[in-house]
Amino acid sequence: MNKSKIQLTTSCENIEIKYIFWTKKMKFFRLLFLILLCSCETGAQKVENTPNDKSEFEVQKSEQEWKDELSDLQYYVLRKAGTEPANSSPLNDVDEPGTFVCAACGNSLYETKHKFESGSGWPSFDRSIEGSLALSSDTKLGYKRDEALCGQCGGHLGHIFNDGPRETTGMRHCINGAALEFIPDKNQD
Ligand code: FE
């Protein structure tokens, strides 16, 4: 074998080694990417359900059916994402043990034991009943807010802020009373 042939073989071997190394490197990054993707998805699932559109909710009714079943205020809040006037809901004053259910579909959403006086003028809770909500977001006021939806019918309930009681969850679910109905506990005297 002459000198030029040896040099050519050596450079081919170098290219091959570099190619194998590059392929292994790419496999490593692909694996890393997949691991990161999976961990992000797991994190998202920890929050609550976040349906892409309202057709994914279990309870489905036509707009006319919702209009017929709900009061004007309930329809405005639950189906049009409206907000009731502050301090207008009789549910602001409820402090007896019981459950707050969705006024549209009856889904159990909140319990009195997690209600607190926030001073906002709307019924406030530091947490929902686990798995009862779906979360979305809106930018109606020019900034992003976490929106609380009924996990069963997709009705708009209110918004969730992170300025709740520090001694419990630190969260404040600011909920329209018109979106709720209160069912007192049966066992109380
Ligand atoms: Fe509902």
Backbone and ligand atoms as CSV (ligand in chain L), in Angstrom:
chain,resi,resn,atom,element,x,y,z
A,1,MET,N,N,0.850,-1.196,0.000
A,1,MET,CA,C,0.000,0.000,0.000
A,1,MET,C,C,0.889,1.250,0.000
A,2,ASN,N,N,0.620,2.169,-0.946
A,2,ASN,CA,C,1.451,3.372,-0.954
A,2,ASN,C,C,0.948,4.392,0.072
A,3,LYS,N,N,1.794,5.475,0.223
A,3,LYS,CA,C,1.541,6.466,1.287
A,3,LYS,C,C,0.184,7.156,1.151
A,4,SER,N,N,-0.172,7.522,-0.122
A,4,SER,CA,C,-1.439,8.231,-0.314
A,4,SER,C,C,-2.637,7.351,0.026
A,5,LYS,N,N,-2.510,6.030,-0.271
A,5,LYS,CA,C,-3.609,5.102,0.044
A,5,LYS,C,C,-3.790,4.990,1.554
A,6,ILE,N,N,-2.652,4.934,2.278
A,6,ILE,CA,C,-2.716,4.827,3.750
A,6,ILE,C,C,-3.387,6.073,4.336
A,7,GLN,N,N,-2.996,7.256,3.789
A,7,GLN,CA,C,-3.582,8.510,4.301
A,7,GLN,C,C,-5.095,8.542,4.057
A,8,LEU,N,N,-5.491,8.070,2.851
A,8,LEU,CA,C,-6.919,8.060,2.496
A,8,LEU,C,C,-7.698,7.137,3.443
A,9,THR,N,N,-7.126,5.956,3.711
A,9,THR,CA,C,-7.787,5.002,4.603
A,9,THR,C,C,-7.925,5.603,5.995
A,10,THR,N,N,-6.853,6.232,6.482
A,10,THR,CA,C,-6.884,6.825,7.824
A,10,THR,C,C,-7.950,7.911,7.911
A,11,SER,N,N,-8.008,8.768,6.859
A,11,SER,CA,C,-8.995,9.846,6.936
A,11,SER,C,C,-10.422,9.293,6.841
A,12,CYS,N,N,-10.618,8.201,6.070
A,12,CYS,CA,C,-11.944,7.562,6.000
A,12,CYS,C,C,-12.338,6.993,7.358
A,13,GLU,N,N,-11.342,6.360,8.022
A,13,GLU,CA,C,-11.623,5.801,9.352
A,13,GLU,C,C,-12.002,6.908,10.335
A,14,ASN,N,N,-11.294,8.049,10.220
A,14,ASN,CA,C,-11.600,9.198,11.094
A,14,ASN,C,C,-13.034,9.678,10.894
A,15,ILE,N,N,-13.420,9.770,9.601
A,15,ILE,CA,C,-14.784,10.224,9.278
A,15,ILE,C,C,-15.809,9.257,9.868
A,16,GLU,N,N,-15.488,7.938,9.721
A,16,GLU,CA,C,-16.411,6.913,10.229
A,16,GLU,C,C,-16.552,7.022,11.749
A,17,ILE,N,N,-15.392,7.191,12.445
A,17,ILE,CA,C,-15.415,7.316,13.917
A,17,ILE,C,C,-16.222,8.547,14.319
A,18,LYS,N,N,-15.975,9.676,13.584
A,18,LYS,CA,C,-16.708,10.917,13.897
A,18,LYS,C,C,-18.210,10.720,13.688
A,19,TYR,N,N,-18.572,9.966,12.595
A,19,TYR,CA,C,-19.978,9.728,12.287
A,19,TYR,C,C,-20.648,8.912,13.399
A,20,ILE,N,N,-19.940,7.847,13.828
A,20,ILE,CA,C,-20.484,6.998,14.894
A,20,ILE,C,C,-20.662,7.817,16.174
A,21,PHE,N,N,-19.663,8.645,16.496
A,21,PHE,CA,C,-19.721,9.479,17.692
A,21,PHE,C,C,-20.895,10.454,17.603
A,22,TRP,N,N,-21.049,11.063,16.407
A,22,TRP,CA,C,-22.129,12.039,16.183
A,22,TRP,C,C,-23.504,11.367,16.324
A,23,THR,N,N,-23.627,10.155,15.751
A,23,THR,CA,C,-24.896,9.427,15.839
A,23,THR,C,C,-25.233,9.122,17.292
A,24,LYS,N,N,-24.239,8.683,18.088
A,24,LYS,CA,C,-24.472,8.378,19.502
A,24,LYS,C,C,-24.873,9.634,20.262
A,25,LYS,N,N,-24.197,10.761,19.896
A,25,LYS,CA,C,-24.493,12.033,20.548
A,25,LYS,C,C,-25.953,12.443,20.277
A,26,MET,N,N,-26.359,12.266,18.994
A,26,MET,CA,C,-27.725,12.621,18.617
A,26,MET,C,C,-28.737,11.749,19.357
A,27,LYS,N,N,-28.390,10.436,19.492
A,27,LYS,CA,C,-29.288,9.535,20.221
A,27,LYS,C,C,-29.444,9.991,21.657
A,28,PHE,N,N,-28.348,10.449,22.256
A,28,PHE,CA,C,-28.364,10.918,23.635
A,28,PHE,C,C,-29.284,12.140,23.767
A,29,PHE,N,N,-29.125,13.104,22.809
A,29,PHE,CA,C,-29.947,14.315,22.890
A,29,PHE,C,C,-31.423,14.001,22.637
A,30,ARG,N,N,-31.662,13.027,21.713
A,30,ARG,CA,C,-33.053,12.631,21.454
A,30,ARG,C,C,-33.683,12.055,22.724
A,31,LEU,N,N,-32.905,11.223,23.435
A,31,LEU,CA,C,-33.363,10.605,24.673
A,31,LEU,C,C,-33.626,11.674,25.737
A,32,LEU,N,N,-32.693,12.634,25.818
A,32,LEU,CA,C,-32.822,13.726,26.793
A,32,LEU,C,C,-34.085,14.536,26.516
A,33,PHE,N,N,-34.326,14.807,25.222
A,33,PHE,CA,C,-35.499,15.572,24.810
A,33,PHE,C,C,-36.785,14.847,25.207
A,34,LEU,N,N,-36.811,13.522,24.962
A,34,LEU,CA,C,-37.995,12.722,25.307
A,34,LEU,C,C,-38.245,12.722,26.804
A,35,ILE,N,N,-37.160,12.607,27.603
A,35,ILE,CA,C,-37.301,12.616,29.061
A,35,ILE,C,C,-37.884,13.951,29.523
A,36,LEU,N,N,-37.358,15.065,28.946
A,36,LEU,CA,C,-37.846,16.396,29.326
A,36,LEU,C,C,-39.312,16.566,28.953
A,37,LEU,N,N,-39.667,16.084,27.755
A,37,LEU,CA,C,-41.055,16.181,27.280
A,37,LEU,C,C,-41.990,15.444,28.219
A,38,CYS,N,N,-41.605,14.229,28.622
A,38,CYS,CA,C,-42.445,13.418,29.514
A,38,CYS,C,C,-42.594,14.105,30.866
A,39,SER,N,N,-41.498,14.669,31.386
A,39,SER,CA,C,-41.590,15.295,32.709
A,39,SER,C,C,-42.464,16.533,32.658
A,40,CYS,N,N,-42.446,17.277,31.522
A,40,CYS,CA,C,-43.313,18.457,31.384
A,40,CYS,C,C,-44.770,18.023,31.388
A,41,GLU,N,N,-45.081,16.960,30.642
A,41,GLU,CA,C,-46.465,16.488,30.561
A,41,GLU,C,C,-46.952,16.007,31.920
A,42,THR,N,N,-46.071,15.325,32.667
A,42,THR,CA,C,-46.457,14.840,33.988
A,42,THR,C,C,-46.783,16.024,34.883
A,43,GLY,N,N,-45.961,17.091,34.781
A,43,GLY,CA,C,-46.193,18.291,35.584
A,43,GLY,C,C,-47.534,18.903,35.269
A,44,ALA,N,N,-47.875,18.962,33.964
A,44,ALA,CA,C,-49.142,19.574,33.565
A,44,ALA,C,C,-50.322,18.766,34.097
A,45,GLN,N,N,-50.195,17.446,34.114
A,45,GLN,CA,C,-51.306,16.620,34.577
A,45,GLN,C,C,-51.571,16.813,36.065
A,46,LYS,N,N,-50.525,17.248,36.792
A,46,LYS,CA,C,-50.697,17.423,38.229
A,46,LYS,C,C,-51.672,18.559,38.531
A,47,VAL,N,N,-51.815,19.517,37.617
A,47,VAL,CA,C,-52.689,20.658,37.884
A,47,VAL,C,C,-54.139,20.164,37.872
A,48,GLU,N,N,-54.860,20.323,36.826
A,48,GLU,CA,C,-56.211,19.802,36.683
A,48,GLU,C,C,-56.399,19.541,35.198
A,49,ASN,N,N,-57.578,19.104,34.843
A,49,ASN,CA,C,-57.840,18.884,33.425
A,49,ASN,C,C,-57.824,20.225,32.700
A,50,THR,N,N,-57.297,20.239,31.517
A,50,THR,CA,C,-57.335,21.456,30.730
A,50,THR,C,C,-57.796,21.116,29.315
A,51,PRO,N,N,-59.126,20.962,29.156
A,51,PRO,CA,C,-59.640,20.604,27.832
A,51,PRO,C,C,-59.324,21.683,26.806
A,52,ASN,N,N,-59.093,21.255,25.588
A,52,ASN,CA,C,-58.762,22.211,24.534
A,52,ASN,C,C,-59.971,23.016,24.084
A,53,ASP,N,N,-61.128,22.400,24.114
A,53,ASP,CA,C,-62.330,23.163,23.788
A,53,ASP,C,C,-63.520,22.576,24.555
A,54,LYS,N,N,-64.602,23.328,24.548
A,54,LYS,CA,C,-65.735,22.971,25.410
A,54,LYS,C,C,-66.455,21.693,24.967
A,55,SER,N,N,-66.169,21.211,23.762
A,55,SER,CA,C,-66.827,19.978,23.317
A,55,SER,C,C,-66.272,18.753,24.037
A,56,GLU,N,N,-65.175,18.953,24.820
A,56,GLU,CA,C,-64.581,17.819,25.535
A,56,GLU,C,C,-65.228,17.582,26.895
A,57,PHE,N,N,-66.120,18.460,27.343
A,57,PHE,CA,C,-66.736,18.281,28.656
A,57,PHE,C,C,-67.861,17.250,28.601
A,58,GLU,N,N,-68.009,16.566,29.733
A,58,GLU,CA,C,-68.970,15.464,29.844
A,58,GLU,C,C,-70.412,15.944,29.623
A,59,VAL,N,N,-70.764,17.078,30.234
A,59,VAL,CA,C,-72.125,17.608,30.100
A,59,VAL,C,C,-72.163,18.581,28.915
A,60,GLN,N,N,-72.951,18.238,27.918
A,60,GLN,CA,C,-73.059,19.057,26.708
A,60,GLN,C,C,-74.518,19.453,26.492
A,61,LYS,N,N,-74.768,20.741,26.331
A,61,LYS,CA,C,-76.124,21.208,26.028
A,61,LYS,C,C,-76.038,22.322,25.001
A,62,SER,N,N,-77.136,22.543,24.287
A,62,SER,CA,C,-77.138,23.635,23.309
A,62,SER,C,C,-77.258,24.957,24.053
A,63,GLU,N,N,-76.908,26.032,23.393
A,63,GLU,CA,C,-77.018,27.357,24.020
A,63,GLU,C,C,-78.460,27.617,24.448
A,64,GLN,N,N,-79.410,27.177,23.619
A,64,GLN,CA,C,-80.821,27.396,23.953
A,64,GLN,C,C,-81.202,26.630,25.218
A,65,GLU,N,N,-80.697,25.409,25.349
A,65,GLU,CA,C,-80.991,24.618,26.558
A,65,GLU,C,C,-80.416,25.298,27.801
A,66,TRP,N,N,-79.167,25.796,27.698
A,66,TRP,CA,C,-78.588,26.509,28.851
A,66,TRP,C,C,-79.426,27.744,29.187
A,67,LYS,N,N,-79.840,28.481,28.162
A,67,LYS,CA,C,-80.644,29.696,28.395
A,67,LYS,C,C,-81.954,29.362,29.097
A,68,ASP,N,N,-82.556,28.243,28.692
A,68,ASP,CA,C,-83.839,27.849,29.274
A,68,ASP,C,C,-83.676,27.401,30.731
A,69,GLU,N,N,-82.543,26.780,31.043
A,69,GLU,CA,C,-82.358,26.191,32.383
A,69,GLU,C,C,-81.786,27.157,33.408
A,70,LEU,N,N,-81.035,28.150,32.957
A,70,LEU,CA,C,-80.349,29.050,33.894
A,70,LEU,C,C,-81.037,30.404,33.959
A,71,SER,N,N,-80.847,31.106,35.076
A,71,SER,CA,C,-81.338,32.491,35.147
A,71,SER,C,C,-80.446,33.347,34.241
A,72,ASP,N,N,-80.863,34.570,33.967
A,72,ASP,CA,C,-80.068,35.447,33.091
A,72,ASP,C,C,-78.654,35.643,33.656
A,73,LEU,N,N,-78.570,35.853,34.995
A,73,LEU,CA,C,-77.261,36.082,35.610
A,73,LEU,C,C,-76.398,34.819,35.553
A,74,GLN,N,N,-77.022,33.681,35.859
A,74,GLN,CA,C,-76.274,32.412,35.792
A,74,GLN,C,C,-75.750,32.159,34.374
A,75,TYR,N,N,-76.594,32.424,33.383
A,75,TYR,CA,C,-76.180,32.213,31.983
A,75,TYR,C,C,-75.025,33.154,31.625
A,76,TYR,N,N,-75.148,34.402,32.046
A,76,TYR,CA,C,-74.108,35.413,31.759
A,76,TYR,C,C,-72.766,35.008,32.372
A,77,VAL,N,N,-72.806,34.524,33.617
A,77,VAL,CA,C,-71.564,34.136,34.298
A,77,VAL,C,C,-71.031,32.805,33.763
A,78,LEU,N,N,-71.879,31.782,33.805
A,78,LEU,CA,C,-71.416,30.422,33.491
A,78,LEU,C,C,-71.127,30.196,32.005
A,79,ARG,N,N,-71.962,30.724,31.148
A,79,ARG,CA,C,-71.799,30.412,29.716
A,79,ARG,C,C,-71.133,31.537,28.929
A,80,LYS,N,N,-71.124,32.754,29.503
A,80,LYS,CA,C,-70.505,33.873,28.785
A,80,LYS,C,C,-69.298,34.445,29.530
A,81,ALA,N,N,-68.858,33.721,30.560
A,81,ALA,CA,C,-67.685,34.119,31.351
A,81,ALA,C,C,-67.823,35.525,31.919
A,82,GLY,N,N,-69.061,35.882,32.309
A,82,GLY,CA,C,-69.284,37.194,32.910
A,82,GLY,C,C,-68.911,37.210,34.380
A,83,THR,N,N,-68.995,38.399,34.982
A,83,THR,CA,C,-68.686,38.550,36.409
A,83,THR,C,C,-69.846,39.256,37.086
A,84,GLU,N,N,-70.341,38.683,38.170
A,84,GLU,CA,C,-71.433,39.320,38.916
A,84,GLU,C,C,-70.871,40.531,39.673
A,85,PRO,N,N,-71.734,41.500,40.026
A,85,PRO,CA,C,-71.245,42.643,40.792
A,85,PRO,C,C,-70.689,42.194,42.148
A,86,ALA,N,N,-69.631,42.842,42.601
A,86,ALA,CA,C,-69.031,42.517,43.906
A,86,ALA,C,C,-70.061,42.695,45.008
A,87,ASN,N,N,-69.978,41.871,46.034
A,87,ASN,CA,C,-70.853,41.919,47.215
A,87,ASN,C,C,-72.328,41.670,46.902
A,88,SER,N,N,-72.625,41.079,45.754
A,88,SER,CA,C,-74.030,40.879,45.387
A,88,SER,C,C,-74.550,39.482,45.725
A,89,SER,N,N,-73.654,38.534,45.973
A,89,SER,CA,C,-74.124,37.160,46.159
A,89,SER,C,C,-74.446,36.848,47.613
A,90,PRO,N,N,-75.638,36.256,47.856
A,90,PRO,CA,C,-75.966,35.823,49.222
A,90,PRO,C,C,-75.001,34.738,49.722
A,91,LEU,N,N,-74.315,34.066,48.815
A,91,LEU,CA,C,-73.381,33.007,49.219
A,91,LEU,C,C,-72.117,33.563,49.885
A,92,ASN,N,N,-71.918,34.880,49.771
A,92,ASN,CA,C,-70.769,35.498,50.477
A,92,ASN,C,C,-70.850,35.221,51.976
A,93,ASP,N,N,-72.098,35.190,52.503
A,93,ASP,CA,C,-72.281,35.092,53.954
A,93,ASP,C,C,-72.397,33.662,54.470
A,94,VAL,N,N,-72.419,32.693,53.593
A,94,VAL,CA,C,-72.585,31.296,54.048
A,94,VAL,C,C,-71.344,30.841,54.802
A,95,ASP,N,N,-71.568,30.372,56.040
A,95,ASP,CA,C,-70.434,29.801,56.775
A,95,ASP,C,C,-70.799,28.468,57.436
A,96,GLU,N,N,-72.012,27.968,57.148
A,96,GLU,CA,C,-72.401,26.670,57.720
A,96,GLU,C,C,-71.801,25.534,56.880
A,97,PRO,N,N,-71.548,24.388,57.502
A,97,PRO,CA,C,-70.928,23.287,56.767
A,97,PRO,C,C,-71.775,22.831,55.578
A,98,GLY,N,N,-71.136,22.597,54.475
A,98,GLY,CA,C,-71.857,22.144,53.292
A,98,GLY,C,C,-70.990,22.181,52.056
A,99,THR,N,N,-71.646,21.945,50.923
A,99,THR,CA,C,-70.927,21.854,49.648
A,99,THR,C,C,-71.503,22.853,48.652
A,100,PHE,N,N,-70.622,23.488,47.913
A,100,PHE,CA,C,-71.029,24.404,46.844
A,100,PHE,C,C,-70.915,23.635,45.531
A,101,VAL,N,N,-72.062,23.514,44.850
A,101,VAL,CA,C,-72.076,22.748,43.596
A,101,VAL,C,C,-72.263,23.692,42.411
A,102,CYS,N,N,-71.931,23.215,41.236
A,102,CYS,CA,C,-72.109,24.010,40.011
A,102,CYS,C,C,-73.602,24.237,39.783
A,103,ALA,N,N,-73.996,25.503,39.574
A,103,ALA,CA,C,-75.408,25.837,39.382
A,103,ALA,C,C,-75.934,25.300,38.053
A,104,ALA,N,N,-75.035,24.927,37.146
A,104,ALA,CA,C,-75.468,24.439,35.829
A,104,ALA,C,C,-75.626,22.928,35.788
A,105,CYS,N,N,-74.723,22.212,36.473
A,105,CYS,CA,C,-74.752,20.744,36.309
A,105,CYS,C,C,-74.723,19.966,37.626
A,106,GLY,N,N,-74.563,20.657,38.769
A,106,GLY,CA,C,-74.592,19.981,40.067
A,106,GLY,C,C,-73.278,19.371,40.510
A,107,ASN,N,N,-72.208,19.573,39.750
A,107,ASN,CA,C,-70.890,19.039,40.114
A,107,ASN,C,C,-70.417,19.661,41.444
A,108,SER,N,N,-69.993,18.833,42.398
A,108,SER,CA,C,-69.516,19.345,43.695
A,108,SER,C,C,-68.154,20.006,43.507
A,109,LEU,N,N,-68.067,21.304,43.856
A,109,LEU,CA,C,-66.860,22.077,43.543
A,109,LEU,C,C,-66.072,22.526,44.765
A,110,TYR,N,N,-66.774,23.034,45.773
A,110,TYR,CA,C,-66.096,23.609,46.943
A,110,TYR,C,C,-66.814,23.206,48.228
A,111,GLU,N,N,-66.070,23.275,49.349
A,111,GLU,CA,C,-66.661,22.991,50.657
A,111,GLU,C,C,-66.496,24.207,51.567
A,112,THR,N,N,-67.466,24.380,52.474
A,112,THR,CA,C,-67.419,25.541,53.371
A,112,THR,C,C,-66.128,25.575,54.184
A,113,LYS,N,N,-65.620,24.403,54.554
A,113,LYS,CA,C,-64.413,24.387,55.398
A,113,LYS,C,C,-63.194,25.001,54.691
A,114,HIS,N,N,-63.270,25.181,53.390
A,114,HIS,CA,C,-62.160,25.810,52.671
A,114,HIS,C,C,-62.508,27.224,52.186
A,115,LYS,N,N,-63.615,27.759,52.714
A,115,LYS,CA,C,-64.054,29.117,52.361
A,115,LYS,C,C,-63.404,30.096,53.331
A,116,PHE,N,N,-63.062,31.258,52.855
A,116,PHE,CA,C,-62.508,32.275,53.765
A,116,PHE,C,C,-62.947,33.666,53.311
A,117,GLU,N,N,-62.893,34.617,54.218
A,117,GLU,CA,C,-63.282,35.990,53.896
A,117,GLU,C,C,-62.074,36.713,53.299
A,118,SER,N,N,-62.142,36.962,51.986
A,118,SER,CA,C,-60.996,37.582,51.293
A,118,SER,C,C,-61.123,39.095,51.233
A,119,GLY,N,N,-62.352,39.596,51.469
A,119,GLY,CA,C,-62.582,41.036,51.358
A,119,GLY,C,C,-62.777,41.481,49.912
A,120,SER,N,N,-62.836,40.539,48.984
A,120,SER,CA,C,-62.947,40.879,47.557
A,120,SER,C,C,-64.382,41.182,47.134
A,121,GLY,N,N,-65.345,40.633,47.896
A,121,GLY,CA,C,-66.747,40.801,47.502
A,121,GLY,C,C,-67.289,39.584,46.763
A,122,TRP,N,N,-66.461,38.566,46.572
A,122,TRP,CA,C,-66.912,37.325,45.937
A,122,TRP,C,C,-66.569,36.139,46.839
A,123,PRO,N,N,-67.399,35.089,46.825
A,123,PRO,CA,C,-67.066,33.906,47.620
A,123,PRO,C,C,-65.651,33.418,47.270
A,124,SER,N,N,-64.870,33.156,48.329
A,124,SER,CA,C,-63.463,32.789,48.102
A,124,SER,C,C,-63.113,31.506,48.842
A,125,PHE,N,N,-62.323,30.693,48.196
A,125,PHE,CA,C,-61.918,29.401,48.752
A,125,PHE,C,C,-60.412,29.233,48.556
A,126,ASP,N,N,-59.801,28.477,49.471
A,126,ASP,CA,C,-58.346,28.269,49.297
A,126,ASP,C,C,-58.044,27.011,48.501
A,127,ARG,N,N,-59.081,26.240,48.196
A,127,ARG,CA,C,-58.902,25.061,47.339
A,127,ARG,C,C,-60.276,24.571,46.866
A,128,SER,N,N,-60.255,23.786,45.790
A,128,SER,CA,C,-61.495,23.174,45.283
A,128,SER,C,C,-61.513,21.715,45.713
A,129,ILE,N,N,-62.640,21.064,45.504
A,129,ILE,CA,C,-62.695,19.612,45.713
A,129,ILE,C,C,-61.837,18.986,44.609
A,130,GLU,N,N,-60.974,18.073,45.009
A,130,GLU,CA,C,-59.984,17.522,44.077
A,130,GLU,C,C,-60.632,16.955,42.802
A,131,GLY,N,N,-60.090,17.342,41.675
A,131,GLY,CA,C,-60.560,16.822,40.384
A,131,GLY,C,C,-61.857,17.429,39.880
A,132,SER,N,N,-62.384,18.451,40.587
A,132,SER,CA,C,-63.693,18.994,40.192
A,132,SER,C,C,-63.588,20.102,39.142
A,133,LEU,N,N,-62.442,20.703,39.023
A,133,LEU,CA,C,-62.289,21.858,38.121
A,133,LEU,C,C,-61.549,21.501,36.843
A,134,ALA,N,N,-61.722,22.351,35.858
A,134,ALA,CA,C,-60.834,22.383,34.692
A,134,ALA,C,C,-60.224,23.776,34.696
A,135,LEU,N,N,-58.981,23.879,34.298
A,135,LEU,CA,C,-58.321,25.184,34.302
A,135,LEU,C,C,-58.112,25.687,32.887
A,136,SER,N,N,-58.282,26.986,32.752
A,136,SER,CA,C,-58.002,27.625,31.478
A,136,SER,C,C,-57.321,28.957,31.801
A,137,SER,N,N,-57.167,29.808,30.841
A,137,SER,CA,C,-56.626,31.136,31.154
A,137,SER,C,C,-57.284,32.160,30.248
A,138,ASP,N,N,-57.384,33.384,30.755
A,138,ASP,CA,C,-57.898,34.447,29.889
A,138,ASP,C,C,-57.073,35.708,30.059
A,139,THR,N,N,-57.128,36.549,29.030
A,139,THR,CA,C,-56.339,37.790,29.037
A,139,THR,C,C,-57.255,38.996,28.811
A,140,LYS,N,N,-58.518,38.847,29.260
A,140,LYS,CA,C,-59.503,39.912,29.042
A,140,LYS,C,C,-59.075,41.262,29.621
A,141,LEU,N,N,-58.361,41.224,30.752
A,141,LEU,CA,C,-57.962,42.471,31.400
A,141,LEU,C,C,-56.567,42.925,30.967
A,142,GLY,N,N,-56.026,42.265,29.939
A,142,GLY,CA,C,-54.715,42.667,29.425
A,142,GLY,C,C,-53.565,41.920,30.051
A,143,TYR,N,N,-53.858,41.054,30.989
A,143,TYR,CA,C,-52.819,40.195,31.555
A,143,TYR,C,C,-53.423,38.808,31.780
A,144,LYS,N,N,-52.545,37.836,31.920
A,144,LYS,CA,C,-53.007,36.458,31.977
A,144,LYS,C,C,-53.542,36.097,33.357
A,145,ARG,N,N,-54.749,35.530,33.399
A,145,ARG,CA,C,-55.317,35.053,34.668
A,145,ARG,C,C,-55.714,33.596,34.524
A,146,ASP,N,N,-55.541,32.842,35.618
A,146,ASP,CA,C,-55.970,31.447,35.614
A,146,ASP,C,C,-57.476,31.412,35.813
A,147,GLU,N,N,-58.163,30.789,34.873
A,147,GLU,CA,C,-59.621,30.744,34.910
A,147,GLU,C,C,-60.074,29.381,35.434
A,148,ALA,N,N,-61.022,29.406,36.372
A,148,ALA,CA,C,-61.580,28.158,36.916
A,148,ALA,C,C,-62.871,27.825,36.178
A,149,LEU,N,N,-62.917,26.612,35.624
A,149,LEU,CA,C,-64.118,26.137,34.933
A,149,LEU,C,C,-64.649,24.910,35.657
A,150,CYS,N,N,-65.955,24.681,35.583
A,150,CYS,CA,C,-66.499,23.428,36.095
A,150,CYS,C,C,-65.936,22.292,35.237
A,151,GLY,N,N,-65.376,21.285,35.896
A,151,GLY,CA,C,-64.751,20.190,35.157
A,151,GLY,C,C,-65.733,19.277,34.462
A,152,GLN,N,N,-67.024,19.464,34.760
A,152,GLN,CA,C,-68.032,18.578,34.184
A,152,GLN,C,C,-68.782,19.215,33.007
A,153,CYS,N,N,-69.106,20.516,33.135
A,153,CYS,CA,C,-69.868,21.171,32.059
A,153,CYS,C,C,-69.090,22.308,31.385
A,154,GLY,N,N,-67.924,22.669,31.949
A,154,GLY,CA,C,-67.114,23.725,31.334
A,154,GLY,C,C,-67.595,25.127,31.670
A,155,GLY,N,N,-68.581,25.247,32.568
A,155,GLY,CA,C,-69.094,26.568,32.940
A,155,GLY,C,C,-68.021,27.411,33.614
A,156,HIS,N,N,-67.999,28.708,33.295
A,156,HIS,CA,C,-67.035,29.631,33.917
A,156,HIS,C,C,-67.447,29.871,35.367
A,157,LEU,N,N,-66.472,29.724,36.271
A,157,LEU,CA,C,-66.742,29.930,37.704
A,157,LEU,C,C,-66.113,31.223,38.200
A,158,GLY,N,N,-64.877,31.466,37.840
A,158,GLY,CA,C,-64.153,32.638,38.326
A,158,GLY,C,C,-62.683,32.502,37.997
A,159,HIS,N,N,-61.830,33.026,38.888
A,159,HIS,CA,C,-60.388,33.000,38.635
A,159,HIS,C,C,-59.636,32.546,39.881
A,160,ILE,N,N,-58.401,32.125,39.676
A,160,ILE,CA,C,-57.572,31.638,40.779
A,160,ILE,C,C,-56.310,32.503,40.872
A,161,PHE,N,N,-56.071,33.000,42.081
A,161,PHE,CA,C,-54.909,33.864,42.313
A,161,PHE,C,C,-54.025,33.248,43.398
A,162,ASN,N,N,-52.782,33.676,43.435
A,162,ASN,CA,C,-51.863,33.101,44.435
A,162,ASN,C,C,-51.653,34.025,45.633
A,163,ASP,N,N,-52.708,34.806,45.957
A,163,ASP,CA,C,-52.598,35.690,47.125
A,163,ASP,C,C,-53.559,35.252,48.236
A,164,GLY,N,N,-53.802,33.948,48.314
A,164,GLY,CA,C,-54.676,33.399,49.353
A,164,GLY,C,C,-53.954,33.256,50.680
A,165,PRO,N,N,-54.623,32.627,51.662
A,165,PRO,CA,C,-54.039,32.502,53.002
A,165,PRO,C,C,-52.722,31.720,52.989
A,166,ARG,N,N,-51.669,32.366,53.487
A,166,ARG,CA,C,-50.336,31.740,53.518
A,166,ARG,C,C,-50.309,30.510,54.425
A,167,GLU,N,N,-51.172,30.515,55.476
A,167,GLU,CA,C,-51.129,29.415,56.443
A,167,GLU,C,C,-51.782,28.127,55.895
A,168,THR,N,N,-52.484,28.250,54.774
A,168,THR,CA,C,-53.059,27.025,54.183
A,168,THR,C,C,-52.411,26.776,52.814
A,169,THR,N,N,-53.122,27.079,51.729
A,169,THR,CA,C,-52.579,26.759,50.396
A,169,THR,C,C,-51.903,27.952,49.714
A,170,GLY,N,N,-52.219,29.170,50.191
A,170,GLY,CA,C,-51.697,30.365,49.523
A,170,GLY,C,C,-52.492,30.733,48.272
A,171,MET,N,N,-53.563,29.965,47.987
A,171,MET,CA,C,-54.345,30.215,46.770
A,171,MET,C,C,-55.690,30.867,47.119
A,172,ARG,N,N,-56.195,31.651,46.184
A,172,ARG,CA,C,-57.522,32.259,46.354
A,172,ARG,C,C,-58.352,31.972,45.103
A,173,HIS,N,N,-59.358,31.120,45.281
A,173,HIS,CA,C,-60.303,30.851,44.201
A,173,HIS,C,C,-61.409,31.895,44.343
A,174,CYS,N,N,-61.427,32.852,43.452
A,174,CYS,CA,C,-62.389,33.958,43.518
A,174,CYS,C,C,-63.553,33.581,42.595
A,175,ILE,N,N,-64.664,33.171,43.220
A,175,ILE,CA,C,-65.731,32.501,42.458
A,175,ILE,C,C,-67.033,33.307,42.477
A,176,ASN,N,N,-67.678,33.379,41.335
A,176,ASN,CA,C,-68.979,34.042,41.261
A,176,ASN,C,C,-70.019,33.201,41.994
A,177,GLY,N,N,-70.733,33.843,42.930
A,177,GLY,CA,C,-71.787,33.140,43.653
A,177,GLY,C,C,-72.875,32.631,42.712
A,178,ALA,N,N,-73.104,33.360,41.603
A,178,ALA,CA,C,-74.146,32.970,40.645
A,178,ALA,C,C,-73.833,31.648,39.957
A,179,ALA,N,N,-72.566,31.248,39.989
A,179,ALA,CA,C,-72.173,29.981,39.345
A,179,ALA,C,C,-72.355,28.799,40.280
A,180,LEU,N,N,-72.726,29.103,41.550
A,180,LEU,CA,C,-72.792,28.059,42.574
A,180,LEU,C,C,-74.188,27.922,43.175
A,181,GLU,N,N,-74.424,26.747,43.741
A,181,GLU,CA,C,-75.581,26.540,44.622
A,181,GLU,C,C,-75.042,25.887,45.874
A,182,PHE,N,N,-75.628,26.241,47.020
A,182,PHE,CA,C,-75.126,25.709,48.286
A,182,PHE,C,C,-76.022,24.586,48.797
A,183,ILE,N,N,-75.398,23.484,49.172
A,183,ILE,CA,C,-76.143,22.358,49.758
A,183,ILE,C,C,-75.595,22.116,51.167
A,184,PRO,N,N,-76.402,22.456,52.206
A,184,PRO,CA,C,-75.925,22.263,53.585
A,184,PRO,C,C,-75.723,20.781,53.877
A,185,ASP,N,N,-74.778,20.494,54.788
A,185,ASP,CA,C,-74.571,19.110,55.209
A,185,ASP,C,C,-75.824,18.597,55.893
A,186,LYS,N,N,-76.165,17.330,55.669
A,186,LYS,CA,C,-77.380,16.758,56.265
A,186,LYS,C,C,-77.198,16.502,57.759
A,187,ASN,N,N,-75.950,16.256,58.175
A,187,ASN,CA,C,-75.711,15.805,59.562
A,187,ASN,C,C,-75.738,16.908,60.599
A,188,GLN,N,N,-75.776,18.178,60.135
A,188,GLN,CA,C,-75.714,19.226,61.152
A,188,GLN,C,C,-77.036,19.360,61.899
A,189,ASP,N,N,-76.968,19.810,63.174
A,189,ASP,CA,C,-78.168,19.926,64.028
A,189,ASP,C,C,-79.056,21.094,63.626
L,1,FE,FE,FE,-70.934,22.382,35.838
